[in-house]
Amino acid sequence: MQVIVQDLLTSYSRVGKGKQVLILHGWGDSSASWKAVAKKLAGQHEVILVDLPGFGETQMPSIAWDLTDYANFIQAFLRKIGAKPYAIVGHSNGGAIAIRGVGQGILQAEKLVLLASAGVRGTSSQKGLYLISKVGKVMASPLPKRMQARLRRGLYHKAGLDLLVAEHMQETFKRIVRDDVRADAAYISAPTLLVYGEHDEETPVALGRQLHDAIEGSVFQEIPAVGHFLYRDAEKQVVQLAKEFLSA
């Protein structure tokens, strides 16, 4: 299905019946990769999947956005389709959007499920990664465009940056990776489940525990031997954890 939200053609789908659960995908991803999880949750819930602006089949914003812009978009989207989610499930950047939205009162939810949520910024490693990206840009500037692109890809790959996952969203990416949600997390009163993968290098367990500490009464779960895309690599465990938490 499609709908116009904030002048952007927005793609979304709804499946199942029951209390509504909104799923927010991560950076460079789309709602398509969540269909298997949505199908398993649809037995007890109406699951709403949406392609965030700039990803999947939803139009890209005309200017660079930050997490607040995305949270405001989700608020407008939910109003447009007449939905009031009982719970929000957010993965990676989708989790950061959920934290910003709920923490600042832009979004409402009775429960939150944060899977490998991003949003903890300013660590020494993250500053190093961003510095590498800036150095790469300076180093590449005198070179032919084809060589510039090759050098940047190499540096970003080594730095572990997601910038080239969606090159058309570079400016938005730069704003988001400097947008910290820990202060927002402290204002969340809704029951919250945080799930992280033991081998996640993009949003390490240690950063997840910082969000756990910030969200009073939250529940933290670490899944052994999986990485960032735990909803795919440990789908059965993630779905079971989510079902138990949402029905409790």
N, C-alpha and C positions, 0 to 999 in steps of 0.2 A: 504494500500500500504506500501511497505518497500523499503528502500534505505540505502546504506552504507554511513555514515558520520563520519569522523574522526575514522575510523575502527570500528564504532559501528553500529550494525543493528538497524535501526531507523524506527519506525512505525508512519505513518501519514495518513491523509485523506484530501480530497478537496471536497467541495460541493458548488453549486451555481455558478452564473456568475456575473461579474461586477468588481468594484475595489476590490483588494484583502485585506482581513482582516486576520491577523495572531492572533490566540489565544494561550496564554501561561498559562498552568494550574499551580496550586499551589503545595506545598510540600505534598507528599503522595497521590496526586491525579493523574489523567490521562486524556487524551483527551476524553475518553468515557463519562465522566460526563458532557461534554459540547455539546453533540450532539443535545440536544433539543434547546439550545441557537443558535447553529450554523444553525440549520434548519430555525429558525425564521429570522436570519440575511441574509440567503442565497437568499432571494427574491431580494435584492439589491446588494449583494456582493458575491464574491467568498471567502469562508471561508476556511482557512487552519488550521487544527488541527494537533498537533504533540505531541507524548509522549516524554517528556524530559528524558534524560539519567538517568537510574536507576528506572524509573517508567513506568507503563503500559507495553507495549510490546517492549520498547526500551532497549537495553543492558545497563548495568551499567558500568561507567568508571572504569578503572583499578586502578586509584588513586583518592584521595579526590579532589573535585573541589570547586572553589569559584564562585561568581556571574560572574566574568569576563570570566571564563572558559565556563560557560553556554551561555553567550552572544556570545562568539566566535563560539561555537557550532551552535547556531541559525544562525549566519552569514553564516557558511559553509553549513548548511542545506538549506537555502534559495537559495544560489548559485547553489547547487546541483540540486534542483528541478526547477530552473529557475524562481523563484518568487521574486517580488518586492512589498511588502505590502504597500498599501496606509495607513493602520492603524494597530497598534498593541494593542490588548486587553490582559491585564495581571492581573491574580488574585493572591493575596498573594505573594508567592515567585516568581511567574511568573511576577508580577508587578515589583518586585525588579530587576529581570533580565532585563526587558524592560527599566527601569530607567538607570541601569548601561550601557546597550548597546547603547541606544540613547544618553545619556549624554556624553559618551566617543566617540561617532561617530562610534562605531562598527556596530550599526544597524541604518537604516534610516526608518523614517515613517513621514508622513505628519500630522498624528494625533495619540494621545495616549489615551486609556481608561484604567484607573487603578482602579481595583475593590478590595477593602480591601487590598491594596498593603502593603507588608512588606518592610523592608529595613531601618527603623529608629532604630538604635541600641544604646546601651550604656545608656539607661534609668536605673534608680535605680531598677525598678521592674525587668527588663531583667537581670541586673547583679545578682539580688537575685536568679532568676530562674536558671541561669547558675551555681551559687555557689551551689545550692541545688543538681544539677546534679553531680557536682564534689564530694560533700560530700557523696552522695549516692554511688558513685563508691568506695570511700575509706572505707566506713562503710561495704560495701558488700564483700570486698576483702578476709577476712578470712573465709567467709561462703561457704558452698557447692554451686555449680553452680546453682542448682535449686532455692535455697533460695536467692542467689544473684539476680537472674532475678526477683523474686517476689518482693524483696525490691526495686529494681530500678524502676519497674513498678509503685509501689505505690508512690514513691517520684516524679517521672516524671509526674504522673497523677495529683498529688496535686499541682505541680509546673506549670502545664499547658504547659509542653514542648511537642513538636511533635517528639522527638527523636525516640520513639518507634513506631511511625506510619510507619517508614521504617528503621528497625534495621540494614538492610544491608547497609545503607547509613550513618551510625553514624559519620564517620570522615568528610564527606562532610557537614553534618548538623552542626557540630561544627565550621567549617570554615564559613559557610554561616551566622550563627547567630551572628557572630562578624563582618560581612561585611556591613558597613554603606553606604547608597547611597545618603545621603543628599547633599554632594558636587557634585555628578553627576547630581542631580535634578536641581541644579542651572544653569546648562549649557543647559537645555532643552528649546528650542524655539518653538517646535511644539505645537499647541493647545492641551491642555490636560484636560481631564475630570477625576476627582477623585470621587469615590462613596464608601461610608463606611456605615456599619450598626450601628445603635444606640447601640445595645447590643453586639457588637463585643468585645470579651475579648482577642483574639489573636492579632489583629491589631486594637487597640482602635481608636475611632474617633480623639482623641487628637493627636495621632501620624500621622494620615492622614492629619491633619491640618498643621503639620510641613512640610510635603511634599508640600502641597498646597502653603504655604508661600514661599517655596524654588523655585517652578516652576512659573515663572513670567507669569501672565495672565491666570493661570489655573482656572478651574471652579470646585467648591466643592459642592457635594450633599450628604446629610445624609438621609438614609432611616430609618424611625422609626420602632421600634419593631422587627428588624431582627439582626442576628448575623454575623459570619464570612462568611458563605456560602450564601451570599445574592443573588448570581446568581441562586441559587436553591430555597431559601425561598421567594424571591421577584422577581422571574424570569420575570414576566410581566413588572414590573417597570424598572428593569435593562435593559431589551431588548428595551423598549421604550426610555429610556434615551440614550442608545447607538445609536439607530437608528437616533434620532433627532440630536445628536452631530455629527455623522459621515456624515450626509447629509447636515449639515449647511454650 
